[in-house]
Amino acid sequence: SELFRQFASTISQPQSVLITVGYSFADEHFNDIIFQALSNPSFTLIIVDFNGTKNNPQIERIKNLNDSRIIILQGNYFGR
């Protein structure tokens, strides 16, 4: 629980950036903290999504927020 508090405290700081690589957004505990950080107008979320949002409804939901502070880098990993 201490790590969750530290994570929440860190990403709620002004001008925070969270870069996720390989995170499927399937853990609601982490997602709650991330969505709470989005209430901070200077927070930026960068998602590196190798499989594309069509394969992940959670990332598709985030993409549909149409928030300019959310950057989703999509690709086709291993030529799939």
Secondary structure, DSSP 8 states (H G I E B T S, - for coil): -HHHHHHHHHHTSTT-EEEEES--S--HHHHHHHHHHTTSTT-EEEEEESS-GGG-HHHHHHHTT--TTEEEEE--GGG-
